[in-house]
Amino acid sequence: QVQLVESGGGLVQAGGSLRLSCTSSRSIFSINTMGWYRQAPGKERELVAVLLSGSRKDYADSVKGRFTISRDDAKNTVYLQMNSLKPEDTDVYYCNARVNEANYWGQGTQVTVSS
């Protein structure tokens, strides 16, 4: 089992920045991949950014160059730094951890970008 606790969402003006945090209940060394997804009401949950094996990172095209995913192993925490935010980035953001065949999700944190 993995519990994920997210923080850092909020309201920001377009062009501003936010940093999301996701802290895992177990060492992230034991987790295959960790990432961030987002979901708007009535829409599919979509990948935003993911940390893959070998320190590789992958991003949705819509956030490349603006968002950065990173990790702090000592704190078992993954971050999503979001810069140059746009109104279309408004969503609920979810942290995800995959351990073998199991998927774990955080409770979600709301990000609202005003124009």
Sequence and secondary structure as in RCSB ss.txt:
>XXXX:A:sequence
QVQLVESGGGLVQAGGSLRLSCTSSRSIFSINTMGWYRQAPGKERELVAVLLSGSRKDYADSVKGRFTISRDDAK
NTVYLQMNSLKPEDTDVYYCNARVNEANYWGQGTQVTVSS
>XXXX:A:secstr
   EEEE  EEEETT  EEEEEEESS GGG SEEEEEEE TTS  EEEEEE GGG EEE TTTTTTEEEEEEGGG
TEEEEEE S  GGG EEEEEEEEETTEEEE   EEEEEE 
